[in-house]
Amino acid sequence: MQLAIEVRKLVKTYPGRPPVEAVRGIDLTVEVGQCYGFLGPNGAGKTTTIEILEGLMSATSGSIRLLDLDWRSNQRQLRQRIGVSLQETKMSDNLTVLETVKLFRSFYNSGISAEDAIQKVSLLEKSKARVKTLSGGQRQRLAIACAIVGSPQLLFLDEPTTGLDPASRRQLWDIIRGFREAGQTILLTTHYMEEAERLCDRVAIIDQGRIIAEGTPPELIRGLGAEHVIEIPLETMKKAIEASAVSGLPTVQQVEVQDNCLRIAVGQPHLALPKLLDALSSRGLEMTGLSIRHATLEDVFISLTGRNIDNGSANGAPTRIVNSGSTSLN
């Protein structure tokens, strides 16, 4: 197994009263040719970690090797072998797309032409357009063109699709898939769980500066013990139901309330659903609808932390997770 990234006991502490522990002892390995997802909410330590790996920030302690090199002894070599797309890349508004990528190409001893990099990110028709005229999605694709123009062996993408509309996000997904299929190693940070499931070979979930789970997306989802989720909007229910009436049903693994919705994680919905309907009917509860979906990495995160990836529901109410007892769901 050849490793592109090897991190041991990485710690980053910012001085203060008290000190802020942004990264708390991370161990991480990424194999050559993998697309590896680094997942977590804002403030979890993702960007701090990736900026240390990119050589933009020093660690408080721990060891890092990239492509079997380290930053202390091999800084110049590493700069030539990695590509970086930051969470937000500032570029000269008055340069054209082609001029911008040519500038970045001049930083590398070897690589592809600026025109080839622009073509790979589907911006060829914008070659002569000034940066200030580009949309948000086009700017993100330009940032990735600048990151790949040196033909990096290791590509860092920090929140590459944050703030983009769905169409622009999917365009970037296609570009990233192309890099992965070409055998490049990619470290991708994101708080979009669907993005990680679609793009990544392996993922690590980080929360409060620690990795709390690691594996392939299917492995992590199977680890829930429940591969399906039944969802019932709470406003459709006339009165409360005790959590114990739901959590004790066949193959039910977890019951939670989030975004004014009752979510029930189940292993076999065809066994749980009839009993659930019986339980609701026996209590005089009516509902206008329910849905059944496959479990996702979002469900894994909620199971591990007790909250969703955005640190709460849309209206600010925290997620409540229950497995038994007399808690009312209403």
Secondary structure, DSSP 8 states (H G I E B T S, - for coil): --EEEEEEEEEEEE-SSS-EEEEEEEEEEEETT-EEEEE--TTSSHHHHHHHHTTSS--SEEEEEETTB-HHHHHHHHHHHEEEE-SS----TTSBHHHHHHHHHTTSSS---HHHHHHHTT-GGGTTSBGGG--HHHHHHHHHHHHHTT--SEEEEESTTTT--HHHHHHHHHHHHHHHHTT-EEEEEES-HHHHHHH-SEEEEEETTEEEEEE-HHHHHHTTT--EEEEEEGGG-SS-EEHHHHHTSTTEEEEEEETTEEEEEES-HHHHHHHHHHHHHHTT---S--EEEE--HHHHHHHHHSS-TTSS-TTS---EEESSSS-EE-
